[in-house]
Amino acid sequence: MSDVIVIGAGVVGLSAALALQARGLKVTVVDREGPAAGASAGNAGAFAFTDILPLASPGILKKAPKWLLDPLGPLSVPPAYALKIAPWMFRFWRACSPARVAQSTTAQTALMDLSKAELEPFLAATGTSDMLEKKGNLQVYESEAELNASLPGWQARAEHGIEFRHLRAGEMAELQPGLSPRFTHGTFTPGWYSISDPKLYTLALAERFRANGGRIETAEITALNAGPEGVEAVAGIRSLRAAHAVICAGAFSHRIARSVGDRIPLETERGYNTTLPQNAFDLRTQVTFGGHGFVISRLSTGIRVGGAVELGGLNLPPNYKRSEAMLKKARAFLPGLNPEGGVQWMGFRPSLPDSLPAIGRSKASPRVIHAFGHGHLGLTQSAGTARLVADLVTGTAPAIDLTPFSPQRF
């Protein structure tokens, strides 16, 4: 019997599994499809440590009505899913109050700081340091008014010690040639790191986990039974037993949590992208088109254009017109971009209404640990979350205050 079963072989689950191995525990990872099969495979590859502001904010509330009118815009809710997501949207609206945003920002900053501090030692321990890149991020604006509207957010980052500098068009052109002249201002954050390819990174973590003696099984865990002596993870007609279980199953996590009595309002940000060949554009830093809800990133495997938020759940078919709309905009924003030869992708980002993950013990049993709901920050917060999971399982005082991340906060 293992000491710990980790449910989920994405970047958060495998990072947690490796952190638990480092504490001397015997770990089994179980995933419904296998390593890097979900959102960990298709994200933008960023360690966005400067992204401390929650998605749930007054600024989003101001933009949301306009965005929602465009079915291919930065934020959309398919009509077929609107009624089902209404309770989650109400919680999201409540989380947008200034007081709640301030609390979430403080909590998010603490997790970001921990994740950044843990990242490079974790990469060194797992033999993946050569995959880390430090090329920063350029946020671009189409007017001085758009820049000015963003200044309160930059002030909040400044108060938390985050380095950035505002640029005009000429300075942006030196940093990233080829931008459309429609972008007149920008902000560069040098502390924005990236991984050479998120899927290859996650697969490398899986290989290191196996090399350390860990076992990865492909099975869909449908329920957990927790008792005083341990936890039983049920997968069809078979089950696995361990002293502890950690739920890191991404957008499917709430289904498993419900089996032990934890009702956590997890929803799915369906993210879309297109990955173009390496020579599609001379991209020198990640570029964020915040007003349009997408980014363009250079990976070792190509140029990735993706982002936006479609709150459409797990069952509706993909709407790849969203990928096409972003690519069309990218071609206009980067006139030299070659849009040919791209591969489209859609994945599920697990999101909670206050933009903070659930990290903590189940109310049913201290042997069940929740570690999910990171939204678009799973890669960014993976090393920090892994540290916290290892602390919880081993009975060590957590590295940061976990109260804001409590699975019971809802």
C-alpha positions in Angstrom: 0.0 0.0 0.0 1.2 3.5 -0.8 1.6 6.2 1.7 -0.2 8.7 -0.7 -2.4 8.5 -3.7 -2.3 11.6 -5.8 -5.3 11.9 -8.2 -4.2 13.8 -11.3 -1.1 13.6 -13.5 -1.1 17.2 -14.6 1.6 19.7 -13.5 0.1 20.3 -10.0 -0.4 16.6 -9.3 3.0 15.5 -10.5 4.7 18.4 -8.7 3.0 17.4 -5.5 3.9 13.7 -6.0 7.6 14.6 -6.4 7.5 16.8 -3.3 6.0 14.0 -1.3 8.6 11.6 -2.6 11.2 14.1 -1.5 9.8 13.7 2.1 10.4 10.0 1.9 6.9 8.9 1.1 5.7 6.1 -1.2 3.4 7.7 -3.8 1.1 6.4 -6.5 -0.3 8.8 -9.1 -3.7 8.0 -10.8 -5.1 9.9 -13.8 -8.1 9.3 -16.0 -5.9 9.7 -19.2 -2.3 9.8 -18.1 0.4 12.5 -17.7 0.0 15.9 -19.3 -3.3 14.9 -20.9 -5.3 18.0 -19.8 -4.7 21.7 -19.3 -1.0 21.1 -18.5 -0.3 20.2 -22.1 -1.7 23.3 -23.8 -1.2 26.3 -21.6 0.9 29.3 -22.6 4.0 28.1 -20.7 4.2 31.0 -18.3 5.2 31.3 -14.7 3.2 34.4 -14.2 4.4 35.4 -10.8 3.5 39.0 -11.3 -0.2 38.1 -12.1 -1.4 38.7 -8.5 -4.7 40.4 -9.3 -7.7 38.1 -9.2 -9.8 37.5 -12.3 -12.8 38.4 -10.0 -12.4 42.1 -9.8 -14.4 45.4 -10.5 -12.4 45.8 -13.7 -13.7 42.6 -15.1 -17.3 43.5 -14.1 -16.9 46.7 -16.2 -15.6 44.9 -19.2 -17.8 41.8 -18.9 -21.0 43.2 -20.5 -19.2 44.3 -23.7 -17.2 41.0 -23.8 -20.3 38.8 -23.3 -22.0 40.4 -26.3 -19.3 39.0 -28.5 -19.6 35.1 -28.7 -16.0 34.9 -29.8 -14.7 37.6 -27.4 -12.4 37.3 -24.4 -15.2 36.1 -22.1 -18.2 34.1 -23.2 -20.9 31.9 -21.8 -22.6 29.5 -24.3 -26.4 29.9 -24.1 -26.7 26.2 -23.4 -24.7 26.6 -20.2 -25.9 29.9 -18.9 -28.5 28.6 -16.5 -26.2 26.0 -15.0 -23.4 28.4 -14.3 -25.6 31.1 -12.8 -24.9 30.2 -9.1 -21.1 30.3 -9.8 -21.5 33.7 -11.6 -23.3 35.0 -8.5 -20.4 33.9 -6.3 -18.0 35.5 -8.8 -19.9 38.8 -8.6 -19.7 38.8 -4.8 -16.0 38.2 -5.0 -15.5 41.3 -7.0 -16.1 43.7 -4.1 -13.1 45.9 -3.3 -12.7 44.3 0.2 -12.8 40.8 -1.2 -10.4 41.7 -4.1 -7.9 43.1 -1.6 -8.0 39.9 0.5 -7.6 37.8 -2.6 -4.7 39.8 -3.8 -2.9 39.4 -0.5 -3.5 35.7 -0.5 -2.5 35.3 -4.2 0.7 37.3 -3.6 1.7 35.0 -0.7 1.2 31.9 -2.9 3.0 33.5 -5.8 6.0 34.5 -3.6 6.2 30.9 -2.3 5.8 29.4 -5.7 8.6 31.6 -7.1 10.9 30.8 -4.2 10.2 27.0 -4.6 10.5 26.9 -8.4 14.2 26.9 -9.1 15.1 24.5 -6.3 12.3 22.2 -7.6 13.6 22.4 -11.1 17.1 21.6 -10.0 15.9 18.6 -7.9 13.9 17.2 -10.9 16.6 17.8 -13.5 14.5 20.3 -15.5 16.4 23.5 -14.9 17.4 23.8 -18.5 13.7 24.2 -19.5 13.3 27.5 -17.6 13.4 30.8 -19.6 13.4 34.4 -18.3 12.3 36.6 -21.1 9.6 38.6 -19.4 6.2 39.7 -20.6 5.0 42.7 -22.5 1.5 43.9 -21.9 0.4 46.2 -24.7 -2.3 48.9 -24.9 -4.0 50.7 -27.8 -4.1 54.1 -26.2 -2.9 56.1 -23.3 -6.4 55.9 -21.8 -6.2 52.1 -21.8 -2.8 52.3 -20.0 -4.2 54.8 -17.5 -7.1 52.4 -16.8 -4.6 49.7 -15.9 -2.5 51.9 -13.5 -4.4 50.9 -10.2 -3.4 47.3 -11.0 0.2 48.2 -11.5 0.2 50.3 -8.3 -1.0 47.2 -6.4 1.8 45.2 -7.9 4.3 48.0 -7.0 3.1 47.8 -3.4 4.0 44.1 -3.4 7.5 44.7 -4.8 6.9 43.6 -8.4 9.2 45.1 -10.9 7.8 46.6 -14.1 8.3 49.6 -16.5 5.9 51.4 -18.7 7.0 51.9 -22.3 6.0 54.0 -25.3 5.9 52.7 -28.9 9.6 53.2 -29.7 10.7 51.4 -26.6 8.3 48.5 -27.3 9.7 48.2 -30.8 13.2 47.7 -29.4 11.9 45.0 -27.1 9.6 43.3 -29.6 9.8 44.4 -33.2 6.9 43.8 -35.5 4.0 45.1 -33.3 1.2 46.9 -35.1 1.4 50.7 -34.6 -2.1 50.5 -33.1 -0.3 49.6 -29.8 1.0 52.9 -28.5 1.9 52.0 -24.9 3.0 48.9 -23.0 4.3 47.6 -19.7 7.1 45.1 -19.4 7.5 42.8 -16.4 11.0 41.1 -16.4 10.0 38.8 -13.5 7.6 36.8 -15.8 9.3 33.4 -16.4 8.3 30.6 -18.8 9.0 27.0 -19.5 10.2 25.8 -22.9 7.2 23.6 -23.4 4.5 22.9 -20.7 3.7 19.4 -22.1 7.3 18.3 -22.3 7.9 19.7 -18.8 5.0 17.8 -17.3 6.1 14.6 -19.1 9.7 15.1 -17.7 8.2 15.4 -14.2 6.4 12.1 -14.8 9.6 10.4 -15.9 11.5 11.7 -12.9 8.7 10.5 -10.6 8.9 7.0 -12.1 12.7 7.1 -11.9 12.3 7.8 -8.1 10.2 4.6 -7.7 6.8 6.2 -8.2 3.9 4.4 -10.0 1.5 6.1 -12.5 -1.8 4.3 -13.2 -4.4 5.2 -15.8 -7.8 4.9 -14.2 -10.8 7.2 -13.4 -11.3 7.7 -9.7 -15.0 8.2 -9.1 -15.1 8.2 -5.4 -13.1 8.3 -2.2 -13.9 6.5 1.1 -12.0 7.9 4.0 -11.7 6.0 7.3 -9.6 6.3 10.5 -6.9 4.0 9.0 -6.6 5.4 5.5 -8.3 6.2 2.2 -9.8 4.0 -0.5 -9.9 5.4 -4.0 -12.6 3.7 -6.1 -12.1 3.2 -9.9 -14.9 1.1 -11.3 -14.7 -2.4 -9.9 -11.2 -1.9 -8.4 -9.9 0.3 -5.7 -6.5 1.6 -4.4 -5.7 2.2 -0.7 -3.3 4.6 0.9 -2.8 6.5 4.2 -3.6 9.8 2.4 -5.2 11.0 -0.9 -4.5 14.3 -2.6 -7.1 15.5 -5.2 -5.3 17.4 -8.0 -7.6 16.3 -10.8 -8.1 19.7 -12.4 -11.5 20.5 -13.7 -12.8 17.1 -12.6 -11.7 17.5 -9.0 -15.1 18.7 -7.6 -16.7 15.4 -8.6 -14.3 13.4 -6.5 -14.5 15.9 -3.6 -18.2 15.6 -3.5 -17.9 11.9 -2.8 -16.4 12.7 0.6 -19.0 15.4 1.3 -17.1 18.5 0.1 -19.2 20.7 -2.2 -16.8 23.0 -3.8 -18.1 25.4 -6.6 -15.5 24.5 -9.3 -16.2 25.6 -12.8 -14.3 25.3 -16.1 -12.6 28.0 -18.0 -12.4 26.4 -21.4 -9.2 27.8 -23.0 -8.3 27.7 -26.7 -5.1 28.1 -28.6 -3.3 27.6 -31.9 0.3 26.5 -32.0 2.1 27.7 -35.1 5.5 26.5 -36.4 8.6 28.0 -34.9 9.3 30.3 -37.8 5.8 31.9 -37.8 7.2 35.0 -36.1 10.3 36.5 -34.5 8.8 36.5 -31.0 11.3 37.7 -28.3 9.1 38.0 -25.2 5.6 36.8 -24.4 3.1 39.5 -25.5 -0.2 39.9 -23.7 -3.1 41.6 -25.5 -5.1 42.2 -22.4 -7.8 44.2 -24.0 -8.5 41.2 -26.2 -7.9 38.4 -23.6 -5.1 36.4 -25.2 -1.3 36.0 -25.3 1.3 34.9 -27.8 4.2 32.8 -26.5 7.3 31.2 -27.9 7.8 27.6 -27.0 10.5 25.2 -28.0 7.8 23.5 -30.1 6.3 26.5 -31.8 4.5 29.9 -31.4 1.4 29.6 -29.3 -1.6 32.0 -29.7 -4.2 31.4 -27.0 -6.2 32.5 -24.0 -9.7 33.9 -23.5 -12.3 32.4 -21.2 -15.3 30.4 -22.2 -17.4 29.3 -19.2 -18.9 26.3 -20.8 -18.4 23.3 -18.5 -17.0 19.9 -19.3 -19.5 18.4 -21.8 -20.2 20.9 -24.6 -18.2 20.3 -27.8 -15.3 22.6 -28.5 -15.9 25.8 -30.4 -12.7 26.2 -32.4 -14.1 29.4 -33.9 -12.6 30.9 -30.8 -9.1 29.8 -31.7 -9.6 31.1 -35.2 -10.8 34.5 -33.9 -7.7 34.9 -31.7 -5.4 33.9 -34.6 -7.1 36.4 -36.9 -6.5 39.1 -34.3 -2.9 38.0 -33.8 -2.2 38.3 -37.5 -3.6 41.9 -37.4 -1.6 42.8 -34.3 1.6 41.2 -35.6 1.6 42.0 -39.3 4.5 39.7 -40.0 2.9 36.6 -38.4 2.5 33.6 -40.7 -0.8 32.0 -39.6 -0.3 28.8 -41.7 0.3 25.3 -40.3 -1.2 25.8 -36.9 -2.6 23.1 -34.6 -5.7 23.9 -32.5 -6.4 22.9 -28.9 -9.0 23.3 -26.2 -8.5 22.5 -22.5 -10.2 22.8 -19.2 -8.9 25.3 -16.6 -10.3 24.5 -13.2 -11.6 27.8 -11.6 -13.2 28.9 -8.4 -15.3 32.0 -8.2 -12.8 34.1 -6.1 -9.8 33.2 -8.3 -8.0 31.3 -5.5 -7.3 27.6 -5.5 -8.6 25.2 -2.9 -5.7 24.0 -0.9 -6.4 22.3 2.4 -7.9 19.3 4.2 -11.3 17.8 3.5 -13.9 18.5 6.2 -14.7 14.8 6.2 -11.1 13.5 6.9 -7.7 15.0 7.4 -6.4 12.2 5.3 -7.9 13.8 2.1 -6.1 16.9 0.8 -7.6 19.2 -1.8 -5.2 21.0 -4.2 -7.1 22.3 -7.2 -8.8 25.3 -8.8 -5.8 27.3 -9.9 -7.6 28.6 -13.0 -5.0 29.8 -15.6 -2.2 29.7 -12.9 -1.7 26.0 -12.4 1.8 25.9 -13.9 2.7 29.2 -12.1 1.7 27.9 -8.7 2.6 24.3 -9.1 5.9 24.3 -7.1 4.3 26.3 -4.3 1.3 24.1 -4.1 3.5 21.0 -4.1 5.3 22.4 -1.0 2.0 23.0 0.7 0.6 19.6 -0.1 3.8 18.0 1.3 3.5 20.1 4.4 -0.1 19.1 5.0 0.5 15.3 4.4 3.5 15.2 6.7 1.9 17.3 9.5 4.4 20.2 9.0 3.2 23.8 9.6 2.3 25.1 6.1 4.7 27.6 4.6 2.0 30.2 4.3 -1.4 30.9 5.9 -3.9 28.6 4.2 -7.0 30.2 5.6 -7.8 32.1 2.3 -7.5 28.9 0.4 -9.6 26.7 2.6 -11.8 24.3 0.7 -14.6 25.1 3.2 -14.6 28.9 2.6 -17.6 28.6 0.3 
